[in-house]
Amino acid sequence: MAGDDADGRNKSEDTKRGLLLQVATALALSVVGFNIGACMSFSGIFAEQMTSADARPALSRSQISWVASAYAIGNIPGFLLSSYANPRLGTIRLVQLCAPVLAGGWLLLALGNSFWTMLAGRALTGIGVGTAFGPTITHIGEISSVNVRGALSVFLNVMISAGMLAIFLCGWQLDWRHTCLVVGIGPVVVMFLVTLMLPRSAKWLISKGHPVEEAQRSLRFYHGHDYDVDKEIRSIRDSLGDQHKCDASLLDVLKLLKHRRYSQPFCIVLVSFIFFMSSGGFTTAAFAPVVFKQVGAIDNPYMGSIFVGVLRVTASVLTSPVMSKCERSTLMMTNGAVGGAACVVAGCFLFYSAALADYAWVSLVSILVIVGAMSFGIGVLTNVLLAELLPNAVRAELGGIVLLLAAVVNFGMLYAFPALIALLGMPGVYWFFAAMHVAMLVFAKFFVPQTRGKTIEEIQKMFEKDDDVGQTVTTGQ
């Protein structure tokens, strides 16, 4: 009996060790998310500081918009590169290669004295983040146990929010050049050093034809030595299908989208990203100093921006336990209803700002509600759905394609936001965001599946029910 108790304690400790390694891996790779938040929020402090009379070098409004949005332009080749490189290298190797690119981009931006140099620095950070982001999401999903997968996927969003808050805090006290040096380089170095100790995921190793011993070592690293690795490997191979080919080209993958089991999860994830980029919460957070200067509800626009950053971090942390208890569709519908109502209120108060000057705080609260609803909803769900829905056989390739298309939408929103304010006025912009929230609610109600508590392999089978049985899961048909 004493021996059985000792074995039980050893197994429990081994399982805890595996969970701790999953958490440590998610935290380290989430530095990519920290860079996303920092890069996005940098657009706001750069636009605010460079429009002052004593800004150096002097840039036109068009040039400021280009530098602010060049990060999203860099995302596009980054996501293309990710679709090609991730299937061949795996997430860990790819992140190690992207770390110097990210650090170099921040350094070039900080030291640049011309429009073209700053544009190049922003583009480099976009390429680094674009290449590493999708693989990071899928890797966290692949190495996580079912009961913690949703919570660990939230880490990316916590770090995105932390990156935004760090930029606003530094932008409040420092100029944008010193902000680049403080926020941009240190976390990337830490991420690089930690990844030197991490194995690649078993799902990726098996799908790309690596020796089964590597996959076994990876599973034991992340789940403990008593984990049933043989059962997990059989499950992964079953999900890939007998005809799966590890050397499929990107064209082979695109051809698979004619089948429902691939096209449906691909479209759900893609549309979720489009709502994330175009429903206003992320754009408001990125351009917070500009928005709060227009709202006029607070004297220092950076204080409002810091409120946004603190709210995002808090909401992202609180989302972790909520994610394990609520369906993904419920969270997205709640985001659509609450965020949409807040957008309508914000638009109305901005439209009647002169008459409602004594109630300007209402517009401030409305904007905070928009960002908070996004942080509890679509801002978290995009990463979770990307990790859960895409099929094992083509996860790396389709993930890169989704993020590539999302980057195009993101660039459009970043570049067009100042122009939209000039064209529609701030009230019109927020009424447009309200319409997008309503569309998000309808989409979540009818199209987002219930995946809470299911393994990735079980989720994959949900999309195979009505498909042609003869169309085997493969990347080499």
C-alpha positions as CSV (number, residue, x, y, z in Angstrom):
1,M,0.0,0.0,0.0
2,A,2.8,2.4,0.8
3,G,4.4,1.6,-2.6
4,D,1.1,2.4,-4.3
5,D,0.8,5.7,-2.5
6,A,4.4,6.6,-3.5
7,D,3.7,5.7,-7.1
8,G,0.6,7.9,-7.0
9,R,2.5,10.8,-5.6
10,N,5.2,10.4,-8.2
11,K,2.7,10.3,-11.0
12,S,1.0,13.4,-9.5
13,E,4.3,15.3,-9.3
14,D,5.2,14.2,-12.8
15,T,1.9,15.5,-14.1
16,K,2.4,18.8,-12.3
17,R,5.8,19.1,-13.7
18,G,4.4,18.7,-17.2
19,L,1.8,21.3,-16.6
20,L,4.4,23.7,-15.3
21,L,6.4,23.2,-18.5
22,Q,3.3,23.8,-20.6
23,V,2.8,27.1,-18.7
24,A,6.4,28.1,-19.0
25,T,6.4,27.4,-22.7
26,A,3.2,29.4,-23.3
27,L,4.6,32.3,-21.3
28,A,7.9,32.3,-23.2
29,L,6.3,32.1,-26.7
30,S,3.7,34.7,-25.7
31,V,6.5,37.3,-25.9
32,V,5.5,37.3,-29.6
33,G,2.1,38.5,-28.4
34,F,3.9,41.2,-26.3
35,N,5.5,42.4,-29.5
36,I,2.2,42.5,-31.3
37,G,0.6,44.7,-28.6
38,A,3.7,46.9,-28.5
39,C,3.8,47.3,-32.3
40,M,0.1,48.0,-32.6
41,S,0.1,50.6,-29.8
42,F,3.3,52.2,-31.1
43,S,1.1,53.5,-34.0
44,G,-0.8,55.6,-31.5
45,I,2.1,57.2,-29.6
46,F,4.0,57.7,-32.8
47,A,1.1,59.4,-34.5
48,E,0.4,61.6,-31.4
49,Q,4.0,62.7,-30.9
50,M,4.9,63.2,-34.5
51,T,2.0,65.6,-35.1
52,S,3.4,68.0,-32.6
53,A,5.1,71.2,-33.8
54,D,8.6,70.3,-32.6
55,A,8.6,66.7,-33.9
56,R,11.9,65.5,-35.6
57,P,12.2,64.5,-38.3
58,A,9.3,66.4,-39.7
59,L,6.9,64.1,-41.5
60,S,3.8,64.7,-43.4
61,R,0.5,63.2,-42.3
62,S,0.7,60.7,-45.1
63,Q,4.2,59.6,-44.1
64,I,3.1,59.3,-40.4
65,S,0.2,57.0,-41.6
66,W,2.7,54.9,-43.6
67,V,5.1,54.4,-40.7
68,A,2.1,53.6,-38.4
69,S,0.8,51.0,-40.8
70,A,4.1,49.6,-42.1
71,Y,4.0,47.1,-39.3
72,A,0.9,45.6,-40.9
73,I,2.5,45.7,-44.3
74,G,5.4,43.7,-42.9
75,N,3.0,41.2,-41.5
76,I,2.0,40.2,-45.1
77,P,5.3,38.8,-46.3
78,G,5.8,37.5,-42.7
79,F,2.7,35.4,-42.9
80,L,3.6,34.2,-46.4
81,L,7.0,33.1,-45.1
82,S,5.4,31.4,-42.1
83,S,3.2,29.3,-44.4
84,Y,6.3,28.1,-46.2
85,A,8.8,27.9,-43.3
86,N,6.7,26.6,-40.4
87,P,5.9,23.2,-42.1
88,R,9.7,22.7,-42.7
89,L,11.2,24.1,-39.5
90,G,8.6,24.0,-36.8
91,T,7.6,26.7,-34.3
92,I,10.6,26.6,-32.0
93,R,13.2,27.0,-34.8
94,L,11.1,29.6,-36.5
95,V,10.8,31.7,-33.3
96,Q,14.6,31.5,-32.8
97,L,15.1,32.8,-36.3
98,C,12.6,35.6,-35.9
99,A,14.0,36.9,-32.6
100,P,17.0,38.8,-34.2
101,V,14.6,40.2,-36.9
102,L,12.3,41.6,-34.3
103,A,15.1,43.1,-32.2
104,G,16.8,44.6,-35.3
105,G,13.5,46.2,-36.4
106,W,13.0,47.9,-33.1
107,L,16.7,49.1,-33.1
108,L,16.4,50.5,-36.6
109,L,13.2,52.3,-35.8
110,A,14.8,53.8,-32.6
111,L,17.9,55.0,-34.4
112,G,16.3,56.0,-37.8
113,N,16.5,59.7,-38.8
114,S,14.6,59.5,-42.1
115,F,11.2,58.4,-43.2
116,W,12.6,55.4,-45.2
117,T,14.6,54.1,-42.2
118,M,11.7,54.3,-39.9
119,L,9.5,52.6,-42.5
120,A,12.1,49.8,-42.8
121,G,12.2,49.3,-39.0
122,R,8.5,49.1,-38.7
123,A,8.3,46.6,-41.7
124,L,11.0,44.4,-40.1
125,T,9.0,44.2,-36.8
126,G,6.0,43.3,-38.9
127,I,7.9,40.5,-40.7
128,G,9.2,39.1,-37.5
129,V,5.8,39.0,-35.7
130,G,4.0,37.8,-38.9
131,T,6.3,34.9,-39.3
132,A,6.2,33.8,-35.7
133,F,2.6,34.6,-34.6
134,G,0.6,31.8,-36.2
135,P,3.1,29.0,-35.4
136,T,3.2,30.2,-31.8
137,I,-0.6,29.9,-31.4
138,T,-0.7,26.5,-32.9
139,H,2.3,25.2,-30.9
140,I,0.6,26.3,-27.6
141,G,-2.6,24.5,-28.6
142,E,-0.7,21.4,-29.7
143,I,1.4,21.0,-26.5
144,S,-1.4,21.9,-24.0
145,S,-3.5,19.4,-22.1
146,V,-7.3,19.6,-22.9
147,N,-8.2,21.0,-19.5
148,V,-5.8,23.9,-19.8
149,R,-5.7,24.6,-23.5
150,G,-8.1,27.5,-23.4
151,A,-6.3,29.1,-20.5
152,L,-2.9,28.8,-22.0
153,S,-4.1,30.2,-25.3
154,V,-5.2,33.3,-23.3
155,F,-1.6,33.9,-22.4
156,L,-1.0,35.4,-25.8
157,N,-3.8,37.9,-25.3
158,V,-2.5,38.8,-21.8
159,M,0.9,39.5,-23.3
160,I,-0.6,41.5,-26.2
161,S,-2.4,43.6,-23.6
162,A,0.8,43.9,-21.5
163,G,2.7,45.1,-24.6
164,M,0.1,47.8,-25.2
165,L,0.3,48.9,-21.6
166,A,4.1,49.0,-21.7
167,I,4.1,51.2,-24.8
168,F,1.6,53.6,-23.3
169,L,3.4,53.8,-20.0
170,C,6.8,54.5,-21.7
171,G,5.2,56.9,-24.2
172,W,3.7,58.9,-21.3
173,Q,7.2,59.4,-19.8
174,L,9.6,58.9,-22.8
175,D,9.8,59.9,-26.4
176,W,9.0,57.2,-29.0
177,R,12.7,56.5,-29.7
178,H,13.5,55.5,-26.1
179,T,10.2,53.6,-25.9
180,C,11.4,51.4,-28.8
181,L,14.7,50.6,-27.0
182,V,13.0,49.9,-23.6
183,V,10.0,47.8,-24.8
184,G,11.3,46.2,-28.0
185,I,14.5,44.4,-27.3
186,G,14.7,43.0,-23.8
187,P,11.7,40.6,-23.9
188,V,12.8,39.3,-27.3
189,V,16.2,38.3,-25.9
190,V,14.5,36.4,-23.0
191,M,12.2,34.5,-25.5
192,F,15.2,33.5,-27.6
193,L,17.1,32.0,-24.7
194,V,14.1,30.1,-23.3
195,T,13.3,28.5,-26.7
196,L,16.8,27.0,-26.8
197,M,15.5,24.5,-24.2
198,L,12.2,23.6,-25.8
199,P,11.3,20.6,-28.1
200,R,9.0,20.9,-31.0
201,S,5.4,19.6,-30.7
202,A,4.6,15.9,-31.2
203,K,1.8,16.7,-33.6
204,W,4.1,18.7,-35.8
205,L,6.9,16.1,-35.6
206,I,4.6,13.3,-36.7
207,S,2.8,15.3,-39.4
208,K,6.2,16.1,-40.9
209,G,7.6,12.6,-40.9
210,H,10.1,12.9,-38.1
211,P,11.2,9.8,-36.1
212,V,8.6,8.6,-33.6
213,E,11.2,8.8,-30.8
214,E,11.3,12.6,-31.2
215,A,7.5,12.8,-30.7
216,Q,7.7,10.5,-27.7
217,R,10.3,12.7,-26.1
218,S,8.2,15.8,-26.8
219,L,5.1,14.3,-25.2
220,R,7.0,13.2,-22.1
221,F,8.6,16.7,-21.8
222,Y,5.2,18.4,-21.8
223,H,3.0,15.8,-20.1
224,G,5.3,13.8,-17.9
225,H,7.0,10.4,-18.1
226,D,3.9,8.4,-17.1
227,Y,1.8,9.9,-20.0
228,D,0.4,7.3,-22.4
229,V,2.5,8.5,-25.4
230,D,1.7,5.5,-27.6
231,K,-2.1,6.2,-27.3
232,E,-1.5,9.9,-28.1
233,I,0.6,9.1,-31.1
234,R,-2.0,6.7,-32.5
235,S,-4.7,9.4,-32.0
236,I,-2.5,11.9,-33.9
237,R,-1.9,9.5,-36.8
238,D,-5.6,8.6,-37.0
239,S,-6.4,12.3,-37.3
240,L,-3.9,12.8,-40.1
241,G,-5.3,9.9,-42.2
242,D,-3.6,7.0,-44.0
243,Q,-2.9,9.0,-47.1
244,H,-1.3,12.0,-45.3
245,K,1.9,13.2,-47.0
246,C,4.5,15.2,-44.9
247,D,5.9,16.9,-48.0
248,A,2.8,18.5,-49.4
249,S,3.1,21.9,-51.2
250,L,1.1,25.0,-50.4
251,L,-0.8,24.4,-53.6
252,D,-1.8,21.0,-52.4
253,V,-3.1,22.5,-49.2
254,L,-5.1,25.1,-51.1
255,K,-6.7,22.4,-53.2
256,L,-8.1,20.8,-50.0
257,L,-10.3,23.9,-49.3
258,K,-12.8,22.5,-51.8
259,H,-13.7,19.9,-49.1
260,R,-16.0,21.0,-46.2
261,R,-13.8,19.5,-43.5
262,Y,-11.1,22.0,-44.4
263,S,-13.0,24.9,-45.8
264,Q,-15.5,25.3,-42.9
265,P,-13.0,25.6,-40.0
266,F,-10.8,27.7,-42.2
267,C,-13.6,30.2,-42.9
268,I,-14.8,30.3,-39.3
269,V,-11.3,31.2,-38.1
270,L,-10.7,33.7,-41.0
271,V,-14.1,35.5,-40.4
272,S,-13.3,35.7,-36.6
273,F,-10.1,37.5,-37.4
274,I,-11.8,39.9,-39.7
275,F,-14.3,40.8,-37.0
276,F,-11.4,41.2,-34.6
277,M,-9.7,43.7,-36.9
278,S,-12.8,45.6,-38.0
279,S,-15.1,45.8,-35.0
280,G,-13.3,48.7,-33.3
281,G,-11.9,47.4,-30.1
282,F,-8.4,46.7,-31.3
283,T,-8.2,49.8,-33.5
284,T,-9.4,51.9,-30.5
285,A,-6.7,50.4,-28.3
286,A,-4.0,50.9,-30.9
287,F,-4.9,54.5,-31.5
288,A,-5.9,55.2,-27.9
289,P,-3.9,58.5,-27.6
290,V,-5.5,59.9,-30.8
291,V,-9.0,58.7,-29.7
292,F,-8.8,60.2,-26.3
293,K,-7.6,63.5,-27.7
294,Q,-10.7,63.6,-29.8
295,V,-13.1,62.5,-27.0
296,G,-11.8,65.2,-24.7
297,A,-13.1,63.4,-21.6
298,I,-9.7,63.4,-20.0
299,D,-7.0,66.1,-20.0
300,N,-4.0,63.8,-20.7
301,P,-4.7,61.4,-23.6
302,Y,-1.9,59.1,-22.3
303,M,-3.8,58.6,-19.0
304,G,-6.8,57.4,-21.0
305,S,-4.5,55.1,-23.0
306,I,-3.0,53.7,-19.8
307,F,-6.6,53.0,-18.5
308,V,-7.1,51.1,-21.7
309,G,-3.9,49.1,-21.2
310,V,-4.7,48.2,-17.6
311,L,-8.3,47.2,-18.6
312,R,-7.0,44.9,-21.3
313,V,-4.5,43.2,-19.1
314,T,-7.1,42.7,-16.3
315,A,-9.7,41.5,-18.7
316,S,-7.3,39.1,-20.4
317,V,-6.2,37.6,-17.1
318,L,-9.8,37.2,-15.9
319,T,-10.8,35.5,-19.2
320,S,-8.6,32.5,-18.4
321,P,-11.0,30.9,-15.9
322,V,-14.0,32.1,-17.9
323,M,-12.7,30.3,-21.0
324,S,-12.8,27.0,-19.2
325,K,-16.5,27.4,-18.3
326,C,-18.1,29.2,-21.3
327,E,-18.5,28.2,-24.9
328,R,-16.6,30.1,-27.5
329,S,-19.8,31.2,-29.2
330,T,-21.3,32.5,-26.0
331,L,-18.3,34.8,-25.4
332,M,-18.4,36.1,-28.9
333,M,-22.1,36.8,-28.8
334,T,-21.6,38.6,-25.5
335,N,-18.9,40.7,-27.1
336,G,-21.2,41.5,-30.0
337,A,-24.1,42.6,-27.8
338,V,-22.1,44.6,-25.2
339,G,-19.6,46.1,-27.5
340,G,-22.2,47.0,-30.1
341,A,-24.3,48.9,-27.5
342,A,-21.2,50.7,-26.2
343,C,-20.3,51.8,-29.8
344,V,-23.8,53.2,-30.3
345,V,-23.6,55.1,-27.0
346,A,-20.1,56.4,-27.9
347,G,-21.2,57.5,-31.3
348,C,-24.2,59.4,-30.0
349,F,-22.3,61.2,-27.2
350,L,-19.5,62.1,-29.7
351,F,-22.2,63.4,-32.2
352,Y,-23.8,65.6,-29.5
353,S,-20.6,66.4,-27.6
354,A,-21.2,70.1,-27.5
355,A,-24.6,69.7,-25.9
356,L,-23.5,66.9,-23.6
357,A,-20.2,68.5,-22.5
358,D,-21.0,67.9,-18.8
359,Y,-21.4,64.2,-19.5
360,A,-18.2,63.6,-21.4
361,W,-17.2,60.9,-19.0
362,V,-19.9,58.7,-20.6
363,S,-18.0,58.6,-23.9
364,L,-14.9,57.6,-21.9
365,V,-16.7,54.8,-20.2
366,S,-18.2,53.6,-23.5
367,I,-14.8,53.4,-25.1
368,L,-13.4,51.4,-22.1
369,V,-16.4,49.1,-22.4
370,I,-15.7,48.5,-26.1
371,V,-12.1,47.6,-25.4
372,G,-13.1,45.5,-22.3
373,A,-15.7,43.5,-24.3
374,M,-13.2,42.9,-27.0
375,S,-10.6,41.7,-24.5
376,F,-13.2,39.2,-23.0
377,G,-14.4,38.1,-26.4
378,I,-13.1,38.2,-29.9
379,G,-9.7,39.4,-28.9
380,V,-9.1,36.1,-27.0
381,L,-11.2,33.8,-29.3
382,T,-9.3,34.4,-32.5
383,N,-6.2,32.7,-31.0
384,V,-8.2,30.0,-29.3
385,L,-10.1,29.1,-32.5
386,L,-6.9,29.2,-34.6
387,A,-5.4,26.7,-32.2
388,E,-8.5,24.4,-32.0
389,L,-10.2,24.3,-35.3
390,L,-7.6,24.0,-38.1
391,P,-7.0,20.3,-39.0
392,N,-3.8,18.6,-37.8
393,A,-2.7,17.7,-41.3
394,V,-2.6,21.3,-42.6
395,R,-2.6,23.3,-39.4
396,A,0.7,25.1,-40.1
397,E,-0.1,26.0,-43.7
398,L,-3.7,27.1,-43.2
399,G,-2.8,29.1,-40.1
400,G,-0.3,31.1,-42.2
401,I,-2.9,31.8,-44.9
402,V,-5.5,32.9,-42.3
403,L,-3.1,35.3,-40.7
404,L,-1.9,36.6,-44.1
405,L,-5.5,37.5,-45.1
406,A,-6.1,39.0,-41.7
407,A,-3.0,41.1,-42.0
408,V,-4.4,42.7,-45.2
409,V,-7.5,43.7,-43.3
410,N,-5.4,44.9,-40.4
411,F,-3.3,47.1,-42.7
412,G,-6.5,48.6,-44.2
413,M,-7.8,49.5,-40.7
414,L,-4.6,51.0,-39.5
415,Y,-4.0,53.0,-42.6
416,A,-7.6,54.1,-43.1
417,F,-8.5,54.9,-39.5
418,P,-7.3,58.5,-39.6
419,A,-8.9,58.9,-43.0
420,L,-12.2,57.4,-41.7
421,I,-12.2,59.9,-38.8
422,A,-11.8,62.8,-41.4
423,L,-14.5,61.3,-43.7
424,L,-17.2,60.1,-41.3
425,G,-16.2,61.9,-38.1
426,M,-15.6,60.1,-34.9
427,P,-19.3,59.4,-34.3
428,G,-19.7,57.8,-37.8
429,V,-16.7,55.6,-37.2
430,Y,-18.2,54.2,-34.0
431,W,-21.6,53.6,-35.6
432,F,-19.7,51.6,-38.3
433,F,-18.1,49.6,-35.5
434,A,-21.6,49.1,-33.9
435,A,-22.8,47.5,-37.2
436,M,-19.7,45.2,-37.2
437,H,-20.5,44.1,-33.6
438,V,-24.1,43.1,-34.7
439,A,-22.7,41.1,-37.6
440,M,-20.3,39.4,-35.1
441,L,-23.2,38.4,-32.9
442,V,-25.1,36.8,-35.7
443,F,-22.0,35.0,-36.9
444,A,-21.3,33.6,-33.5
445,K,-24.9,32.4,-33.0
446,F,-25.1,30.4,-36.3
447,F,-21.5,29.4,-37.2
448,V,-19.1,29.1,-34.3
449,P,-19.1,25.5,-33.0
450,Q,-19.0,24.3,-29.4
451,T,-15.5,23.1,-28.7
452,R,-15.0,23.5,-24.9
453,G,-13.6,20.3,-23.3
454,K,-12.9,18.6,-26.6
455,T,-9.5,17.4,-27.8
456,I,-8.2,18.8,-31.1
457,E,-8.8,15.4,-32.7
458,E,-12.5,15.3,-31.5
459,I,-13.0,18.8,-32.9
460,Q,-11.6,17.8,-36.2
461,K,-14.1,14.9,-36.4
462,M,-17.0,17.5,-36.0
463,F,-16.3,18.8,-39.5
464,E,-16.1,15.4,-41.1
465,K,-19.7,14.2,-40.3
466,D,-21.3,15.3,-43.5
467,D,-18.3,15.1,-45.8
468,D,-17.7,12.5,-48.4
469,V,-16.1,9.5,-46.7
470,G,-13.9,8.9,-49.7
471,Q,-12.2,12.3,-49.4
472,T,-9.5,11.2,-46.9
473,V,-7.8,13.7,-44.7
474,T,-4.6,14.2,-46.7
475,T,-2.2,16.8,-47.9
476,G,-1.2,15.0,-51.0
477,Q,-4.3,14.1,-52.9
